[in-house]
Amino acid sequence: MEGKDLIIIGAGPIGLACGIEAQKAGLSYVIIEKGCLVNSLYHYPLNMTFFSTSERLEIGGVPFISNSPKPTRSESLEYYRRVCTSWKLNVKLYEKVEEVKNEGDAFNIKTTKDTYRAKAVILALGFYDLPYLLNIEGEGLPKVKHYYDEPHPYFGQKVAVIGAANSAVDVALETWRKGAEVTMIIREDAIRESVKYWVKPDIENRIKEGSVKAFFNSEIFRITPNTIEIKTPAGNKILENDFVLAMTGYQPPFDFMKSMGITFHKDEYHTPVYSEETMQTNVTNLYLAGVVCGGLKTNKWFIENSRVHAEIIIHDLKGKMTTK
Ligand SMILES: Cc1cc2nc3c(=O)[nH]c(=O)nc-3n(C[C@H](O)[C@H](O)[C@H](O)COP(=O)(O)OP(=O)(O)OC[C@H]3O[C@@H](n4cnc5c(N)ncnc54)[C@H](O)[C@@H]3O)c2cc1C
């Protein structure tokens, strides 16, 4: 078993940024990714456009050129592939990390393919793997989706979109524009304030004019092959339904993090304990990077504001290694 200075778990944009900084600092490292390169971005909706302009998504000084100021998903995939090849990053794909064991002076890392030993570990795990489940009858039916890819399959179909944040709103508008009959089921009394300011009036006006139906202060509680049942302020209703797109958000892999000894604040977001100066968790030499740092507050960190985590961590790590 070959020992490394550093193992980085996750080849999302921030895991890659950590690899670049490690390489610049002369540390031996491997980035281990359970899916394809930038796996979360790959699973975003096919027609998605980033809200950030391309230069704000750049890492490792590689220019990100896109056709419009805000790049598309496919331009971002091209870009991060290019980053990976131009920096010749040491990335292992389709290899899931299953266990990280702290053995005092080093970590033992078990994956689906191998075992590694490293002095330090960075968790750049993102939050896109575990959707919030509705936990209701019928959720397991094939017509219920927790990830959305494209509008075409929903043409001419009765689609229920659950949620009122950015993803739900984007999905409702896109499927409606491509010919679906869309009903939004929203627990709150309004579309979320955090919805992109250039999209919010669009959905609000579509709801007002009746093009997209919406039930506010309402909850779905049963799904059958042809219907959904919802609780509304005006009583329970049964609606005809072909598809349920549950855009209810995602959460970081808390159990996996706990298994490594990471502790959490007692706040509503279940924020992991880490130092903002170094990004080190309560476990020595175990670091967090990227969106995973926000716990359940998944709109706190983005690519554009968490790229900097890579430099902070490698600066701290390099300092420790040279003073030893
Ligand atoms: C629809 C959408 C639009 C967005 N638009 C923007 C935008 O415009 N601008 C912006 O800055 N941000 C945007 N974001 C947020 C941004 O995409 C994420 O913040 C970004 O993916 C975070 O990068 P990351 O590297 O922290 O995590 P991720 O990209 O999620 O990477 C984590 C990686 O870890 C891997 N992984 C997890 N567990 C394991 C394991 N056990 N073993 C091995 N690998 C593992 C995952 O497969 C994944 O590839 C958007 C997010 C969404 C959902």
The ligand as a Tripos MOL2 file, in Angstrom:
@<TRIPOS>MOLECULE
LIG
   53    58     1     0     0
SMALL
NO_CHARGES

@<TRIPOS>ATOM
      1 C1        -28.6680   23.1510  -10.3310 C.3       1 LIG1
      2 C2        -27.4700   23.7800   -9.6680 C.ar      1 LIG1
      3 C3        -26.8970   24.9420  -10.1930 C.ar      1 LIG1
      4 C4        -25.7610   25.5200   -9.6190 C.ar      1 LIG1
      5 N1        -25.2150   26.6600  -10.1690 N.ar      1 LIG1
      6 C5        -24.1030   27.1940   -9.6170 C.ar      1 LIG1
      7 C6        -23.4920   28.3760  -10.1470 C.ar      1 LIG1
      8 O1        -23.9690   28.9620  -11.0990 O.2       1 LIG1
      9 N2        -22.3760   28.8530   -9.5390 N.ar      1 LIG1
     10 C7        -21.8010   28.2440   -8.4820 C.ar      1 LIG1
     11 O2        -20.7720   28.7280   -8.0000 O.2       1 LIG1
     12 N3        -22.3540   27.1440   -7.9330 N.ar      1 LIG1
     13 C8        -23.4920   26.6200   -8.4850 C.ar      1 LIG1
     14 N4        -24.0750   25.5030   -7.9290 N.ar      1 LIG1
     15 C9        -23.4990   24.9280   -6.8120 C.3       1 LIG1
     16 C10       -22.2930   24.1110   -7.3070 C.3       1 LIG1
     17 O3        -22.5700   23.3750   -8.4540 O.3       1 LIG1
     18 C11       -21.8780   23.2200   -6.3270 C.3       1 LIG1
     19 O4        -21.6140   24.1460   -5.2950 O.3       1 LIG1
     20 C12       -20.6050   22.4910   -6.7550 C.3       1 LIG1
     21 O5        -20.8950   21.2960   -7.4110 O.3       1 LIG1
     22 C13       -19.8300   22.3040   -5.5090 C.3       1 LIG1
     23 O6        -18.6340   21.7090   -5.7780 O.3       1 LIG1
     24 P1        -18.0270   20.6870   -4.7370 P.3       1 LIG1
     25 O7        -16.7560   20.2340   -5.3760 O.co2     1 LIG1
     26 O8        -18.0110   21.2610   -3.3720 O.co2     1 LIG1
     27 O9        -19.0830   19.4890   -4.6690 O.3       1 LIG1
     28 P2        -19.5950   18.5140   -5.8160 P.3       1 LIG1
     29 O10       -19.4440   19.1360   -7.1530 O.co2     1 LIG1
     30 O11       -20.9330   18.0350   -5.4160 O.co2     1 LIG1
     31 O12       -18.5470   17.3320   -5.7620 O.3       1 LIG1
     32 C14       -18.5620   16.3330   -4.7660 C.3       1 LIG1
     33 C15       -18.0530   15.0560   -5.3960 C.3       1 LIG1
     34 O13       -17.7940   14.1020   -4.3790 O.3       1 LIG1
     35 C16       -18.1330   12.8310   -4.8780 C.3       1 LIG1
     36 N5        -18.3130   11.9350   -3.7380 N.ar      1 LIG1
     37 C17       -19.2460   12.0300   -2.7430 C.ar      1 LIG1
     38 N6        -19.0930   11.0120   -1.8690 N.ar      1 LIG1
     39 C18       -18.0350   10.2670   -2.2940 C.ar      1 LIG1
     40 C19       -17.3970    9.0910   -1.7960 C.ar      1 LIG1
     41 N7        -17.8010    8.4590   -0.6790 N.pl3     1 LIG1
     42 N8        -16.3350    8.5870   -2.4960 N.ar      1 LIG1
     43 C20       -15.8900    9.2060   -3.6130 C.ar      1 LIG1
     44 N9        -16.4750   10.3280   -4.1320 N.ar      1 LIG1
     45 C21       -17.5330   10.8500   -3.4750 C.ar      1 LIG1
     46 C22       -19.4050   13.1120   -5.6770 C.3       1 LIG1
     47 O14       -19.6640   12.0800   -6.6150 O.3       1 LIG1
     48 C23       -19.0660   14.4390   -6.3450 C.3       1 LIG1
     49 O15       -18.4750   14.3020   -7.6160 O.3       1 LIG1
     50 C24       -25.2070   24.9330   -8.4920 C.ar      1 LIG1
     51 C25       -25.7790   23.7730   -7.9440 C.ar      1 LIG1
     52 C26       -26.9120   23.2140   -8.5050 C.ar      1 LIG1
     53 C27       -27.5230   21.9830   -7.8580 C.3       1 LIG1
@<TRIPOS>BOND
     1     1     2 1
     2     2     3 ar
     3     2    52 ar
     4     3     4 ar
     5     4     5 ar
     6     4    50 ar
     7     5     6 ar
     8     6     7 ar
     9     6    13 1
    10     7     8 2
    11     7     9 ar
    12     9    10 ar
    13    10    11 2
    14    10    12 ar
    15    12    13 ar
    16    13    14 ar
    17    14    15 1
    18    14    50 ar
    19    15    16 1
    20    16    17 1
    21    16    18 1
    22    18    19 1
    23    18    20 1
    24    20    21 1
    25    20    22 1
    26    22    23 1
    27    23    24 1
    28    24    25 2
    29    24    26 1
    30    24    27 1
    31    27    28 1
    32    28    29 2
    33    28    30 1
    34    28    31 1
    35    31    32 1
    36    32    33 1
    37    33    34 1
    38    33    48 1
    39    34    35 1
    40    35    36 1
    41    35    46 1
    42    36    37 ar
    43    36    45 ar
    44    37    38 ar
    45    38    39 ar
    46    39    40 ar
    47    39    45 ar
    48    40    41 1
    49    40    42 ar
    50    42    43 ar
    51    43    44 ar
    52    44    45 ar
    53    46    47 1
    54    46    48 1
    55    48    49 1
    56    50    51 ar
    57    51    52 ar
    58    52    53 1
@<TRIPOS>SUBSTRUCTURE
     1 LIG1         1 GROUP 0 **** ****
